[in-house]
């Protein structure tokens, strides 16, 4: 039986196995799910060993890494696959139409947390490798799989793991499927990812909540103060007003503009997809440029004061906000975090306390757009999806990709099988069964195509 026939004949089996994978509530950001994360890693490790890879669970300072390989000295090419088995928190739970860790199929989609980000996409490569091994053929390339359990909670320990295991992870090219196609019938090769910087700010006023009638007007209201600080970060045209924020931002190249201009954009469909009344972004740039090629600053959450049912007339003791900035070449997360800290402190009055926590970040990634690796990937995608891919960028971040380049000196093929309306990070996350199937066939073809590249 050839590998493609094996995929043809085992469709329901791989869907059932993906459902097993999805049932683990492997939420890395929540301490109460620590054991669930560990069990998920152990299940994945057992599954990889079962299909013929040499797999092990390796500890980190946080959640474990699953590392697997299949090596043959006769093979000239080595592929390093990266993915993550952890998932985002599921809140708000009441917005889910089905339990997030009880996967179901509805209207051709698998609904579950992790379906597209990243368990489903990762699993396509596992199934592609399995098809070779189960058909009695050995792989025409050496493969290594690095699957982490902290991508959705900062991924701080994976960089140290890569540093400590650089020799073990030596390869010729890296493959990551943790992004999206351009649209439902147009696969894509992603040639860039934005970076990210993350800070939290807390404004503290009185040492306890106070009666707004008895004290309002004489003591500072932390929510009001925080709101003014946040409002100072943008002008009406969507430009970020932090001193030095754009110092290292490169202009969008002519080649990139041409690639993005080739992609069709329908404003009405876009508005329907995001569920907004209208659009608002940095003036002077197209939507694709705004979400892929320009830096941004967004408040992800604000907390403070009374939030229960009904009213409660208080001056809150404190208010806080979580803020992320998406970065482009050549912005550095540490530099941008320092600049927003300086902005916050400069705009914070001295009659309140201000606490700022700077979290880890990641640099942006630019992938070479010419060469045999990309050509091989394009052929594999065309085999799996039946159409040639386009070139696009991704507005999100995969922090470890920048570390792969700086530590291992390797480029990454960013081959997403999901859709940008798959609700990753949101309630009712989903993954098209058709995309899962096409991703498996593309992953199978990718092994063959990459084996032909001269290294």
C-alpha positions as CSV (number, residue, x, y, z in Angstrom):
1,X,0.0,0.0,0.0
2,X,1.4,3.4,-1.0
3,X,1.3,6.3,1.5
4,X,-1.5,8.1,-0.3
5,X,-3.7,5.0,-0.3
6,X,-3.1,4.7,3.4
7,X,-4.4,8.2,3.9
8,X,-7.4,7.4,1.7
9,X,-8.2,4.3,3.7
10,X,-7.7,5.7,7.3
11,X,-9.7,9.0,7.3
12,X,-12.1,8.2,10.1
13,X,-9.2,6.7,12.2
14,X,-7.2,9.9,12.0
15,X,-10.3,12.0,12.9
16,X,-11.0,9.8,15.9
17,X,-7.4,10.1,17.0
18,X,-7.5,13.9,16.6
19,X,-10.6,13.9,18.8
20,X,-8.7,12.1,21.5
21,X,-6.0,14.7,21.3
22,X,-8.5,17.5,21.5
23,X,-10.2,16.2,24.6
24,X,-7.3,17.1,26.8
25,X,-7.9,20.5,28.4
26,X,-4.2,21.4,28.0
27,X,-4.5,25.1,29.0
28,X,-0.9,26.0,29.8
29,X,-1.8,29.4,31.2
30,X,-3.9,28.0,34.1
31,X,-2.2,26.3,37.0
32,X,-5.3,24.2,37.6
33,X,-4.6,22.5,34.3
34,X,-1.0,21.6,34.9
35,X,-1.9,17.9,35.2
36,X,-4.0,18.0,32.1
37,X,-1.1,19.5,30.2
38,X,1.2,16.7,31.4
39,X,-1.3,14.0,30.4
40,X,-1.7,15.5,27.0
41,X,2.1,15.4,26.5
42,X,2.2,11.8,27.6
43,X,-0.7,10.9,25.2
44,X,1.1,12.6,22.3
45,X,4.4,10.9,23.2
46,X,2.7,7.5,23.2
47,X,1.0,8.2,19.9
48,X,4.3,9.2,18.2
49,X,6.0,6.1,19.4
50,X,3.1,4.0,18.2
51,X,3.4,5.3,14.6
52,X,7.1,4.5,14.4
53,X,8.9,7.6,15.7
54,X,11.4,7.6,18.6
55,X,9.6,9.9,21.0
56,X,10.2,11.1,24.6
57,X,8.8,13.6,27.0
58,X,11.5,16.1,28.1
59,X,11.1,18.4,31.1
60,X,11.6,22.2,31.1
61,X,11.3,24.7,33.9
62,X,7.6,24.8,33.0
63,X,5.5,22.4,31.0
64,X,7.3,19.5,29.2
65,X,8.4,19.3,25.6
66,X,7.6,16.3,23.4
67,X,10.6,15.5,21.2
68,X,10.5,12.8,18.5
69,X,12.7,11.7,15.6
70,X,13.3,9.2,12.9
71,X,16.8,9.3,11.6
72,X,18.6,7.3,8.8
73,X,22.2,8.1,7.9
74,X,21.4,7.4,4.2
75,X,19.0,10.5,4.1
76,X,20.6,13.8,3.2
77,X,17.9,16.1,4.3
78,X,16.6,16.7,7.9
79,X,13.3,18.4,8.6
80,X,12.5,19.9,12.0
81,X,8.8,20.2,12.6
82,X,7.6,22.5,15.3
83,X,4.1,22.8,16.9
84,X,2.4,23.1,20.3
85,X,0.0,20.9,22.2
86,X,-1.1,23.5,24.7
87,X,-4.2,25.6,24.0
88,X,-5.7,29.0,25.0
89,X,-8.1,29.4,27.9
90,X,-11.7,28.9,26.9
91,X,-13.4,31.9,28.7
92,X,-16.0,33.2,28.2
93,X,-17.4,29.7,28.5
94,X,-21.1,30.8,28.1
95,X,-20.4,31.8,24.5
96,X,-19.5,28.2,23.4
97,X,-22.2,26.4,21.6
98,X,-20.7,23.1,22.6
99,X,-18.3,22.1,25.4
100,X,-14.8,23.2,24.3
101,X,-13.1,19.9,25.2
102,X,-15.8,17.6,23.8
103,X,-15.1,17.9,20.0
104,X,-18.1,17.7,17.7
105,X,-18.5,17.9,13.9
106,X,-21.1,20.4,12.6
107,X,-21.6,21.6,9.1
108,X,-18.2,20.2,8.0
109,X,-16.2,21.8,10.9
110,X,-14.6,20.3,14.0
111,X,-15.5,22.4,17.0
112,X,-13.1,22.3,20.0
113,X,-10.5,24.3,21.7
114,X,-7.2,23.6,19.9
115,X,-8.9,22.3,16.7
116,X,-7.0,24.8,14.5
117,X,-4.5,26.3,17.0
118,X,-2.5,24.1,16.9
119,X,-3.5,20.5,17.5
120,X,-5.4,20.0,14.3
121,X,-2.7,21.6,12.1
122,X,0.1,19.8,13.9
123,X,-1.6,16.5,13.6
124,X,-1.7,16.7,9.8
125,X,2.1,16.4,9.8
126,X,2.0,13.5,12.2
127,X,-0.5,11.7,9.9
128,X,1.6,12.5,6.8
129,X,4.6,10.8,8.5
130,X,2.5,7.9,9.7
131,X,1.3,7.3,6.1
132,X,4.9,6.7,5.0
133,X,5.8,4.4,7.9
134,X,2.5,2.4,8.0
135,X,2.8,1.7,4.2
136,X,6.0,-0.1,4.8
137,X,8.2,2.6,3.3
138,X,10.9,4.4,5.3
139,X,10.9,8.2,5.2
140,X,13.0,9.7,2.4
141,X,14.2,12.4,4.9
142,X,15.3,12.5,8.5
143,X,12.6,14.1,10.7
144,X,12.7,15.7,14.1
145,X,9.6,16.9,15.9
146,X,9.7,19.6,18.7
147,X,6.3,20.0,20.2
148,X,6.0,22.4,23.2
149,X,3.4,22.9,25.9
150,X,3.8,26.7,26.6
151,X,3.3,28.5,23.3
152,X,-0.1,29.9,24.4
153,X,1.3,31.2,27.7
154,X,4.4,33.0,26.6
155,X,6.7,30.2,25.5
156,X,9.5,31.5,27.8
157,X,11.1,28.0,28.4
158,X,11.2,26.9,24.8
159,X,14.0,29.3,23.9
160,X,16.1,27.9,26.7
161,X,15.3,24.4,25.5
162,X,16.4,25.2,22.0
163,X,19.6,26.8,23.4
164,X,20.4,23.7,25.5
165,X,19.5,21.3,22.7
166,X,20.9,23.0,19.7
167,X,22.9,20.0,18.6
168,X,20.0,17.7,19.0
169,X,17.8,20.0,16.9
170,X,20.2,20.5,13.9
171,X,18.3,20.4,10.6
172,X,18.2,21.9,7.2
173,X,14.7,23.5,7.3
174,X,11.9,24.0,9.8
175,X,8.2,23.4,9.1
176,X,5.5,25.1,11.1
177,X,1.8,24.9,10.5
178,X,0.2,27.3,13.0
179,X,-1.3,30.0,10.8
180,X,-4.0,30.5,8.2
181,X,-4.6,30.2,4.4
182,X,-5.6,33.3,2.6
183,X,-9.2,32.2,2.3
184,X,-11.3,29.0,2.2
185,X,-10.1,28.0,-1.3
186,X,-6.8,29.7,-1.5
187,X,-3.8,28.2,0.3
188,X,-0.8,30.4,1.0
189,X,2.8,30.5,2.0
190,X,3.4,32.9,4.8
191,X,6.5,35.0,4.3
192,X,6.4,37.0,7.5
193,X,5.2,37.2,11.1
194,X,4.9,40.2,13.3
195,X,6.6,40.1,16.7
196,X,5.0,41.0,20.0
197,X,5.7,42.9,23.2
198,X,3.4,42.7,26.3
199,X,3.1,44.9,29.3
200,X,0.6,45.2,32.2
201,X,-0.1,48.5,34.0
202,X,-1.9,49.0,37.3
203,X,-3.0,52.3,38.7
204,X,-3.6,52.5,42.5
205,X,-5.6,55.2,44.2
206,X,-7.1,54.9,47.7
207,X,-6.2,51.9,49.7
208,X,-9.7,50.5,49.5
209,X,-12.9,51.1,47.5
210,X,-14.6,54.3,48.7
211,X,-18.2,55.6,48.6
212,X,-18.5,57.8,45.5
213,X,-21.0,60.1,47.1
214,X,-18.9,60.7,50.2
215,X,-15.4,60.9,48.5
216,X,-16.0,61.4,44.8
217,X,-14.4,64.6,43.5
218,X,-11.7,64.7,46.2
219,X,-9.8,61.5,45.6
220,X,-8.4,60.1,42.3
221,X,-10.4,57.5,40.4
222,X,-7.9,54.9,39.0
223,X,-10.2,53.9,36.2
224,X,-10.4,57.5,35.0
225,X,-6.6,57.9,35.3
226,X,-6.0,54.7,33.4
227,X,-8.5,55.7,30.7
228,X,-6.7,59.0,30.1
229,X,-3.3,57.2,29.8
230,X,-4.7,54.7,27.3
231,X,-6.3,57.5,25.3
232,X,-3.0,59.2,25.0
233,X,-1.5,56.3,23.1
234,X,-3.2,56.9,19.7
235,X,-4.2,59.9,17.6
236,X,-7.5,60.0,15.7
237,X,-5.8,58.6,12.6
238,X,-4.7,55.4,14.4
239,X,-1.0,56.4,14.7
240,X,0.7,55.4,17.9
241,X,1.9,58.4,19.9
242,X,4.7,56.8,22.0
243,X,8.0,58.6,21.5
244,X,10.3,56.6,19.3
245,X,7.8,53.8,18.6
246,X,8.4,54.0,14.8
247,X,12.1,54.7,14.9
248,X,13.1,51.2,13.6
249,X,10.1,50.5,11.3
250,X,11.1,49.9,7.7
251,X,9.0,51.1,4.9
252,X,6.9,48.4,3.2
253,X,8.9,47.1,0.2
254,X,7.7,47.4,-3.4
255,X,7.8,43.6,-3.7
256,X,5.7,43.2,-0.6
257,X,3.2,45.8,-1.8
258,X,2.8,44.0,-5.1
259,X,2.2,40.7,-3.4
260,X,-0.4,42.1,-1.1
261,X,-2.1,44.1,-3.9
262,X,-2.6,40.9,-5.8
263,X,-4.9,39.6,-3.0
264,X,-8.6,40.3,-3.4
265,X,-10.3,42.3,-0.6
266,X,-14.0,42.7,-0.2
267,X,-14.8,45.2,2.5
268,X,-18.4,44.0,3.0
269,X,-17.3,40.4,3.4
270,X,-14.5,41.4,5.8
271,X,-17.0,43.4,7.9
272,X,-19.3,40.4,8.0
273,X,-16.4,38.1,9.0
274,X,-15.3,40.3,12.0
275,X,-18.8,41.4,12.9
276,X,-18.1,45.1,13.0
277,X,-20.1,48.1,11.9
278,X,-17.0,49.7,10.3
279,X,-13.2,49.6,10.0
280,X,-10.6,51.8,11.8
281,X,-6.9,51.5,11.4
282,X,-3.8,53.5,10.7
283,X,-4.5,56.1,8.0
284,X,-2.7,55.7,4.7
285,X,-2.4,51.9,4.7
286,X,-4.6,49.1,3.2
287,X,-6.2,46.6,5.5
288,X,-3.6,43.9,4.6
289,X,-0.8,46.3,5.3
290,X,-2.4,47.3,8.6
291,X,-2.8,43.7,9.9
292,X,0.4,42.2,8.5
293,X,3.0,44.9,7.8
294,X,2.5,47.7,10.3
295,X,3.0,47.7,14.1
296,X,0.0,48.1,16.4
297,X,-0.8,48.7,20.0
298,X,-4.0,47.2,21.5
299,X,-5.5,47.1,25.0
300,X,-6.4,43.4,25.5
301,X,-8.3,43.8,28.8
302,X,-9.2,46.3,31.5
303,X,-10.0,45.4,35.1
304,X,-11.2,47.5,38.0
305,X,-14.1,48.5,40.1
306,X,-17.4,46.8,40.5
307,X,-18.5,44.5,37.7
308,X,-21.3,42.6,39.2
309,X,-25.1,42.8,38.5
310,X,-26.7,46.1,39.2
311,X,-24.9,49.2,40.5
312,X,-22.5,50.0,43.2
313,X,-21.5,53.6,43.8
314,X,-17.8,53.4,44.5
315,X,-14.4,55.0,43.7
316,X,-12.4,51.9,43.0
317,X,-9.1,51.3,44.7
318,X,-7.3,50.3,41.6
319,X,-7.5,49.6,37.8
320,X,-5.3,47.6,35.5
321,X,-4.9,46.9,31.8
322,X,-3.1,44.4,29.7
323,X,-1.5,45.8,26.5
324,X,0.2,44.1,23.6
325,X,2.1,45.6,20.7
326,X,2.6,43.8,17.4
327,X,6.0,44.5,16.0
328,X,7.6,44.5,12.5
329,X,11.2,44.5,11.4
330,X,13.4,45.9,13.0
331,X,11.6,46.6,16.2
332,X,12.9,44.9,19.3
333,X,10.4,43.8,22.1
334,X,12.6,45.0,24.9
335,X,13.1,48.4,23.3
336,X,9.4,48.9,22.7
337,X,8.5,47.8,26.2
338,X,10.9,50.4,27.6
339,X,9.3,53.1,25.4
340,X,5.7,52.3,26.4
341,X,6.8,52.2,30.1
342,X,8.3,55.7,29.7
343,X,5.1,56.9,28.0
344,X,2.9,55.6,30.8
345,X,5.0,57.1,33.6
346,X,5.2,60.4,31.8
347,X,1.4,60.5,31.5
348,X,0.6,59.2,35.0
349,X,-0.1,61.9,37.6
350,X,1.8,61.9,40.8
351,X,-1.3,61.6,43.0
352,X,-1.7,57.8,42.1
353,X,0.7,54.9,42.2
354,X,1.7,53.2,39.0
355,X,3.0,49.7,38.7
356,X,4.2,48.3,35.3
357,X,5.2,44.7,34.6
358,X,7.0,44.0,31.3
359,X,6.5,40.4,30.1
360,X,8.4,38.5,27.5
361,X,8.1,39.2,23.8
362,X,9.3,38.0,20.5
363,X,10.8,39.6,17.4
364,X,9.2,39.6,14.0
365,X,10.1,37.0,11.4
366,X,10.9,37.5,7.7
367,X,11.1,34.4,5.5
368,X,13.2,34.3,2.3
369,X,10.8,34.4,-0.6
370,X,13.0,32.7,-3.1
371,X,14.8,29.4,-3.2
372,X,14.3,25.6,-3.5
373,X,12.7,25.2,0.0
374,X,9.9,27.5,-0.8
375,X,9.4,26.1,-4.3
376,X,9.2,22.6,-2.9
377,X,6.6,23.7,-0.3
378,X,4.6,25.4,-3.0
379,X,4.5,22.1,-5.1
380,X,3.4,20.1,-2.0
381,X,0.6,22.6,-1.2
382,X,-0.6,22.4,-4.8
383,X,-0.6,18.6,-4.6
384,X,-2.6,18.6,-1.4
385,X,-5.0,21.5,-2.1
386,X,-5.2,21.4,-5.9
387,X,-4.3,25.0,-6.4
388,X,-1.1,27.0,-6.3
389,X,-0.5,29.0,-3.1
390,X,-0.2,32.8,-2.9
391,X,2.2,34.8,-0.7
392,X,0.9,36.5,2.4
393,X,2.0,37.6,5.8
394,X,0.5,36.8,9.2
395,X,-0.3,39.4,11.8
396,X,0.2,37.1,14.8
397,X,3.4,35.8,16.3
398,X,5.1,32.5,16.8
399,X,7.8,33.5,19.2
400,X,10.1,30.4,18.8
401,X,10.5,31.0,15.0
402,X,12.7,34.0,15.7
403,X,14.7,31.9,18.2
404,X,15.2,29.2,15.5
405,X,16.8,31.7,13.3
406,X,19.0,33.3,15.9
407,X,20.1,30.1,17.7
408,X,20.0,27.4,15.0
409,X,20.5,29.6,11.9
410,X,17.5,28.0,10.2
411,X,14.7,29.4,8.1
412,X,11.1,28.3,8.6
413,X,8.5,27.3,6.2
414,X,5.2,28.7,7.5
415,X,2.5,26.6,6.0
416,X,-0.9,27.3,7.5
417,X,-3.9,25.0,6.8
418,X,-6.4,27.0,8.9
419,X,-8.7,29.9,8.2
420,X,-8.6,33.3,9.8
421,X,-12.2,32.9,10.9
422,X,-11.5,29.6,12.7
423,X,-12.0,31.5,16.0
424,X,-8.5,30.7,17.3
425,X,-8.3,32.2,20.8
426,X,-12.1,32.8,20.8
427,X,-15.2,30.8,21.7
428,X,-16.3,28.1,19.2
429,X,-12.9,27.5,17.7
430,X,-13.2,25.3,14.7
431,X,-11.2,23.6,11.9
432,X,-12.6,22.5,8.6
433,X,-12.6,18.8,8.0
434,X,-11.7,19.6,4.4
435,X,-8.7,21.6,5.5
436,X,-7.7,18.9,7.8
437,X,-7.8,16.4,5.0
438,X,-6.1,18.6,2.5
439,X,-3.4,19.4,5.1
440,X,-2.7,15.7,5.6
441,X,-2.2,15.2,1.8
442,X,-0.1,18.3,1.6
443,X,2.0,17.2,4.5
444,X,2.6,13.8,2.8
445,X,3.6,15.5,-0.4
446,X,5.9,17.9,1.6
447,X,8.0,15.1,2.8
448,X,8.6,13.9,-0.8
449,X,9.2,17.4,-2.2
450,X,11.7,18.4,0.5
451,X,13.6,15.2,0.0
452,X,14.4,16.3,-3.5
453,X,16.1,19.6,-2.4
454,X,19.8,19.6,-2.7
455,X,21.5,20.4,0.6
